[in-house]
Amino acid sequence: MKTMSILAWIVALLLTSCCVGCGSGTEEAAKPTDAPTEAPTEALAEATQALQPSPTGAEATPTSEPTSEPTATPTPTPAYDENGMYYKCPAEYLKEREGVTYGSYVHGTYHSDYCGRDRGYTVLLPAGYTTEKKYPVVYLLHGIFGDENSFAGDKSNKIPVIIGNMVADGLCGEFILVCPAMFAASDETVQAPGFTGEAMIPYDRFPKELVDCLIPYIDANYSTVQGREGTYIAGFSMGGRETLYTFLSYPDRFRRVCAIAPAPGLVPGVDMYMTHPGSMTEDEVRVAEDVTVPDTLIICCGTRDSVVGKFPKSYHELFTKNGIAHTWYEVPGADHDNNAIQSGLFNFLKAIGDGK
């Protein structure tokens, strides 16, 4: 029996030595269980950290027990910046979901007395559109060289998906999206978009055509919340510039306004394409004190925008100088692209309710 005990002791010693040698060579042998360790302190630190807000603003999710297998880190919801805006459109709103119905674009035409001819538009109706309900209307303006099909033809912008998911989650109410053709020329066979002062004139004609021709047509042919309370406007690039020009021309006609990467030319300036005479002077960029201004005015742009550069920020600075209340933010890493569009629209649409 004594011999067996000695043999058992030798085997146990050999096994212990092998286990210690199986490490990387840098780890220490396990300490006796009755020796003091730092484990309680480390566990407390981990538990305390789990209670703190994550750097992205997402809440930490505790696990029921530790696991030795690595797990994929879920994509956190982007954090608000200091203005209550999302830097980026949350990824979960860019994917189609089961059980959510998404609207589809339909092309239409209307007669423009201002241009003296028929003009096109594209409309995205709510999935459950009915004439028994009144809907706010968002007018979304395209960029230079674009037309009423620009947003509808670009599936990568995910606009119907973003809208459908936001409505499904209750982040915004249902609304009608109208994408007009913004180049308001009397005869496009004679005059076409381009980088000249003359070619910019039809774009600056659009605010009047929108208010005098398109909005009345939409109100007459769709079930809309009419007037300021149900009318919203947003635009990208040249559409962003004309969004600002439309707002300044008709400040009491729109409840909420959003200019995404607005192009130069609202006021005189020079960029890599041309010298812009300006739609108005810097001193004219004002709103009378007795005018009801939009509830929300957003100007945003990507931090890496290679097309409009710092012009959006210059508009923000001019609006600040001239006392026009607004929200300004930048989209980290975004160029003149759909990342900026999706962020701007997500923040803009959050403010839209069923005419409320």
C-alpha positions as CSV (number, residue, x, y, z in Angstrom):
1,M,0.0,0.0,0.0
2,K,2.8,2.4,0.8
3,T,4.4,1.7,-2.6
4,M,1.1,2.4,-4.4
5,S,0.7,5.7,-2.5
6,I,4.2,6.7,-3.6
7,L,3.5,5.8,-7.2
8,A,0.2,7.8,-7.1
9,W,2.1,10.8,-5.7
10,I,4.7,10.6,-8.5
11,V,2.0,10.3,-11.3
12,A,0.2,13.3,-9.9
13,L,3.4,15.3,-9.8
14,L,4.2,14.4,-13.4
15,L,0.7,15.4,-14.6
16,T,1.0,18.8,-12.8
17,S,4.3,19.5,-14.5
18,C,2.8,18.6,-17.9
19,C,-0.1,21.0,-17.5
20,V,2.2,23.8,-16.5
21,G,4.3,23.2,-19.6
22,C,1.3,23.2,-22.0
23,G,1.0,27.0,-21.7
24,S,2.7,29.7,-24.0
25,G,5.8,29.7,-21.8
26,T,4.9,33.1,-20.5
27,E,2.1,32.2,-18.1
28,E,2.7,31.5,-14.5
29,A,1.6,28.2,-12.8
30,A,-1.8,28.4,-11.2
31,K,-1.6,29.6,-7.6
32,P,-3.0,27.6,-4.7
33,T,-6.6,28.2,-4.1
34,D,-6.0,29.6,-0.6
35,A,-3.5,32.1,-1.8
36,P,-4.6,35.8,-2.2
37,T,-5.4,36.8,-5.9
38,E,-6.5,39.8,-7.8
39,A,-9.5,38.1,-9.3
40,P,-12.1,39.8,-7.1
41,T,-10.7,43.2,-8.0
42,E,-10.7,42.4,-11.7
43,A,-14.2,41.0,-11.5
44,L,-15.4,44.2,-9.8
45,A,-13.8,46.3,-12.4
46,E,-15.4,44.4,-15.2
47,A,-18.8,44.6,-13.5
48,T,-18.4,48.3,-13.0
49,Q,-17.4,48.8,-16.6
50,A,-20.5,46.8,-17.8
51,L,-22.7,49.4,-16.0
52,Q,-21.1,52.3,-17.8
53,P,-22.5,53.6,-21.2
54,S,-20.5,52.2,-24.1
55,P,-18.4,54.7,-26.1
56,T,-21.0,54.4,-28.9
57,G,-24.0,55.0,-26.7
58,A,-25.3,51.4,-26.9
59,E,-26.2,49.7,-23.7
60,A,-24.1,46.9,-22.5
61,T,-25.8,43.5,-22.5
62,P,-24.8,41.2,-19.6
63,T,-24.4,37.5,-20.2
64,S,-25.7,34.8,-17.9
65,E,-22.4,33.0,-17.8
66,P,-18.9,33.3,-19.3
67,T,-18.1,31.4,-22.4
68,S,-14.7,30.2,-23.7
69,E,-15.8,30.7,-27.4
70,P,-15.4,34.1,-29.0
71,T,-18.7,35.7,-30.0
72,A,-19.4,38.3,-32.7
73,T,-19.9,41.8,-31.4
74,P,-23.3,43.2,-32.5
75,T,-23.3,46.5,-34.4
76,P,-24.1,49.2,-31.9
77,T,-26.6,51.9,-32.5
78,P,-24.6,55.1,-33.3
79,A,-24.4,57.6,-30.6
80,Y,-26.1,61.0,-30.7
81,D,-23.8,64.0,-31.1
82,E,-24.3,67.1,-29.0
83,N,-27.2,68.3,-31.2
84,G,-29.3,65.1,-30.7
85,M,-28.4,64.0,-34.3
86,Y,-27.2,60.5,-35.4
87,Y,-23.8,60.8,-37.0
88,K,-24.8,57.9,-39.2
89,C,-28.0,56.1,-40.2
90,P,-28.2,53.1,-37.9
91,A,-27.3,49.9,-39.8
92,E,-30.5,48.1,-38.7
93,Y,-32.6,50.6,-40.7
94,L,-30.8,49.9,-44.0
95,K,-31.9,46.2,-44.2
96,E,-35.3,44.8,-45.2
97,R,-37.1,43.0,-42.5
98,E,-39.7,40.2,-42.5
99,G,-43.1,41.5,-41.7
100,V,-42.5,45.1,-42.9
101,T,-44.1,46.3,-46.1
102,Y,-42.2,48.8,-48.2
103,G,-43.6,51.4,-50.6
104,S,-42.6,51.6,-54.2
105,Y,-42.0,54.6,-56.6
106,V,-44.6,55.6,-59.2
107,H,-43.9,58.1,-62.0
108,G,-46.4,60.8,-62.8
109,T,-46.6,64.1,-64.7
110,Y,-48.3,67.5,-64.0
111,H,-48.7,70.6,-66.1
112,S,-46.5,73.5,-65.1
113,D,-48.0,76.9,-66.0
114,Y,-44.7,78.4,-64.9
115,C,-42.6,76.4,-67.4
116,G,-45.4,76.2,-70.0
117,R,-45.2,72.4,-70.4
118,D,-45.7,69.1,-68.7
119,R,-43.2,68.1,-66.1
120,G,-42.4,64.8,-64.4
121,Y,-42.3,63.7,-60.7
122,T,-41.9,60.4,-58.9
123,V,-43.9,59.6,-55.8
124,L,-43.4,57.1,-53.0
125,L,-46.7,56.4,-51.3
126,P,-46.9,54.7,-47.9
127,A,-47.4,50.9,-48.1
128,G,-50.9,51.2,-46.7
129,Y,-51.9,54.4,-48.5
130,T,-55.6,55.2,-48.3
131,T,-57.7,58.3,-49.2
132,E,-59.4,58.0,-45.8
133,K,-56.3,59.3,-44.2
134,K,-54.4,62.6,-44.6
135,Y,-50.6,62.4,-45.1
136,P,-47.8,65.0,-44.7
137,V,-45.7,65.4,-47.9
138,V,-41.9,65.5,-48.1
139,Y,-40.4,67.1,-51.3
140,L,-37.0,65.6,-51.9
141,L,-34.7,67.4,-54.4
142,H,-32.0,65.7,-56.5
143,G,-28.5,66.9,-57.4
144,I,-27.2,68.6,-60.5
145,F,-27.7,66.7,-63.8
146,G,-30.4,64.7,-62.0
147,D,-34.1,64.4,-62.5
148,E,-37.3,63.1,-60.9
149,N,-35.9,59.5,-61.3
150,S,-32.6,60.1,-59.6
151,F,-33.5,58.8,-56.1
152,A,-35.9,56.1,-57.4
153,G,-33.3,54.8,-59.8
154,D,-30.6,54.4,-57.2
155,K,-31.4,51.3,-55.2
156,S,-28.3,51.6,-53.1
157,N,-29.7,54.7,-51.2
158,K,-32.2,52.4,-49.5
159,I,-34.7,55.2,-49.1
160,P,-37.8,53.0,-49.2
161,V,-36.2,50.6,-46.7
162,I,-35.2,53.4,-44.3
163,I,-38.7,54.9,-44.4
164,G,-40.5,51.5,-44.0
165,N,-38.4,50.5,-41.0
166,M,-38.7,53.9,-39.3
167,V,-42.5,53.8,-39.7
168,A,-42.6,50.2,-38.5
169,D,-40.6,51.2,-35.4
170,G,-42.7,54.3,-34.7
171,L,-39.8,56.7,-35.3
172,C,-41.9,58.7,-37.8
173,G,-45.4,58.8,-39.1
174,E,-46.5,57.8,-42.6
175,F,-46.0,60.4,-45.3
176,I,-45.9,60.9,-49.1
177,L,-42.5,61.3,-50.7
178,V,-42.4,63.4,-53.9
179,C,-39.2,63.6,-56.0
180,P,-39.6,66.4,-58.6
181,A,-37.5,67.3,-61.6
182,M,-35.8,70.4,-60.4
183,F,-34.4,71.9,-63.6
184,A,-37.3,74.3,-64.3
185,A,-36.5,75.3,-67.9
186,S,-39.2,76.3,-70.4
187,D,-37.5,74.2,-73.1
188,E,-34.8,71.6,-72.0
189,T,-33.9,71.0,-75.7
190,V,-32.5,74.5,-75.8
191,Q,-31.3,74.9,-72.3
192,A,-29.6,72.1,-70.2
193,P,-27.8,71.8,-66.9
194,G,-24.2,72.8,-66.8
195,F,-21.5,74.6,-64.9
196,T,-22.3,78.1,-66.0
197,G,-24.2,81.0,-64.5
198,E,-26.9,80.8,-67.2
199,A,-27.3,77.0,-66.7
200,M,-27.9,77.5,-63.0
201,I,-30.9,79.9,-63.6
202,P,-33.5,77.1,-64.1
203,Y,-32.6,75.6,-60.8
204,D,-33.3,78.9,-59.1
205,R,-36.6,79.0,-60.9
206,F,-37.7,75.8,-59.2
207,P,-38.8,77.3,-55.8
208,K,-41.5,79.3,-57.5
209,E,-42.6,76.4,-59.6
210,L,-42.7,74.2,-56.6
211,V,-44.9,76.5,-54.6
212,D,-47.1,77.7,-57.5
213,C,-47.5,74.5,-59.5
214,L,-46.3,71.2,-58.0
215,I,-47.6,71.6,-54.4
216,P,-51.1,72.6,-55.5
217,Y,-51.1,69.6,-57.9
218,I,-50.0,67.1,-55.3
219,D,-52.6,68.5,-52.8
220,A,-55.3,68.2,-55.4
221,N,-54.5,64.6,-56.4
222,Y,-53.3,62.9,-53.2
223,S,-54.7,62.8,-49.7
224,T,-52.4,65.3,-48.0
225,V,-52.2,67.4,-44.9
226,Q,-52.1,70.8,-46.7
227,G,-50.4,74.0,-45.7
228,R,-47.3,74.5,-43.6
229,E,-48.1,71.8,-41.1
230,G,-48.0,69.0,-43.6
231,T,-45.2,70.3,-46.0
232,Y,-41.6,69.3,-45.6
233,I,-38.6,69.8,-47.9
234,A,-35.1,68.2,-48.1
235,G,-32.4,68.0,-50.8
236,F,-28.9,66.7,-51.6
237,S,-26.1,68.7,-53.3
238,M,-27.7,71.1,-55.8
239,G,-31.0,70.0,-54.3
240,G,-29.6,71.0,-50.9
241,R,-28.7,74.4,-52.2
242,E,-32.2,74.9,-53.7
243,T,-33.7,73.6,-50.5
244,L,-32.1,76.5,-48.6
245,Y,-33.0,78.9,-51.4
246,T,-36.6,77.7,-51.3
247,F,-36.7,78.0,-47.5
248,L,-35.3,81.6,-47.7
249,S,-37.8,82.5,-50.4
250,Y,-40.8,81.0,-48.7
251,P,-39.8,80.6,-45.0
252,D,-43.4,80.2,-43.7
253,R,-44.4,77.5,-46.2
254,F,-42.4,74.5,-44.8
255,R,-42.6,72.9,-41.4
256,R,-39.2,71.2,-41.5
257,V,-36.2,71.7,-43.8
258,C,-33.0,69.6,-44.4
259,A,-30.1,70.5,-46.7
260,I,-27.7,67.6,-47.2
261,A,-24.2,68.5,-48.6
262,P,-25.7,71.7,-50.2
263,A,-23.8,72.9,-53.3
264,P,-22.1,76.2,-53.6
265,G,-24.0,79.1,-55.3
266,L,-26.6,80.2,-52.7
267,V,-24.3,83.2,-52.3
268,P,-21.4,84.3,-54.5
269,G,-18.4,81.9,-54.4
270,V,-15.8,80.0,-56.4
271,D,-15.3,76.3,-56.5
272,M,-13.3,73.9,-58.8
273,Y,-16.1,74.0,-61.4
274,M,-17.1,77.6,-61.9
275,T,-17.5,81.1,-60.4
276,H,-21.0,81.2,-58.8
277,P,-22.8,84.6,-59.1
278,G,-25.0,83.6,-56.2
279,S,-28.8,83.3,-55.9
280,M,-28.7,86.0,-53.3
281,T,-26.2,88.1,-51.4
282,E,-25.0,87.2,-47.9
283,D,-27.0,90.1,-46.4
284,E,-30.1,88.7,-48.1
285,V,-29.7,85.4,-46.3
286,R,-32.2,86.5,-43.5
287,V,-35.7,85.8,-42.3
288,A,-37.9,88.6,-41.0
289,E,-38.6,88.5,-37.3
290,D,-42.4,88.3,-37.8
291,V,-42.3,85.3,-40.0
292,T,-43.1,81.8,-38.8
293,V,-39.9,79.8,-39.5
294,P,-39.6,76.0,-39.8
295,D,-39.7,73.9,-36.6
296,T,-36.5,72.2,-37.7
297,L,-33.7,73.3,-40.1
298,I,-30.8,70.9,-40.6
299,I,-27.6,71.4,-42.6
300,C,-25.2,68.5,-42.7
301,C,-22.3,67.2,-44.8
302,G,-19.7,64.4,-44.9
303,T,-16.3,65.1,-43.4
304,R,-14.7,63.8,-46.6
305,D,-16.9,65.5,-49.1
306,S,-14.8,65.8,-52.3
307,V,-17.4,67.7,-54.3
308,V,-18.8,70.6,-52.3
309,G,-16.0,70.7,-49.8
310,K,-16.5,73.3,-47.0
311,F,-19.4,75.2,-48.6
312,P,-22.0,73.5,-46.4
313,K,-20.0,74.6,-43.3
314,S,-19.8,78.1,-44.8
315,Y,-23.7,78.1,-45.0
316,H,-23.8,77.1,-41.4
317,E,-21.5,79.9,-40.4
318,L,-23.5,82.4,-42.5
319,F,-26.8,81.3,-41.0
320,T,-25.3,81.6,-37.5
321,K,-24.0,85.1,-38.3
322,N,-27.3,86.2,-39.6
323,G,-29.3,84.8,-36.8
324,I,-31.1,81.9,-38.5
325,A,-31.7,79.1,-36.0
326,H,-30.6,75.7,-37.4
327,T,-28.8,72.5,-36.6
328,W,-25.4,71.7,-38.1
329,Y,-23.5,68.4,-38.0
330,E,-21.0,66.4,-40.0
331,V,-21.2,62.7,-41.1
332,P,-17.8,61.1,-40.1
333,G,-16.0,59.6,-43.1
334,A,-18.8,60.3,-45.6
335,D,-18.0,61.7,-49.0
336,H,-20.6,63.2,-51.4
337,D,-22.5,59.9,-51.2
338,N,-25.3,57.9,-49.9
339,N,-23.8,57.8,-46.4
340,A,-24.5,61.5,-46.1
341,I,-27.9,61.2,-47.7
342,Q,-29.0,58.3,-45.4
343,S,-27.8,60.1,-42.2
344,G,-29.4,63.4,-43.2
345,L,-32.7,61.7,-44.1
346,F,-32.8,59.6,-40.9
347,N,-32.4,62.6,-38.7
348,F,-34.8,64.7,-40.8
349,L,-37.5,62.0,-40.9
350,K,-37.4,61.4,-37.2
351,A,-39.1,64.8,-36.8
352,I,-42.1,63.9,-39.1
353,G,-45.4,62.8,-37.7
354,D,-48.8,62.5,-39.2
355,G,-49.2,66.2,-39.4
356,K,-48.5,66.6,-35.7
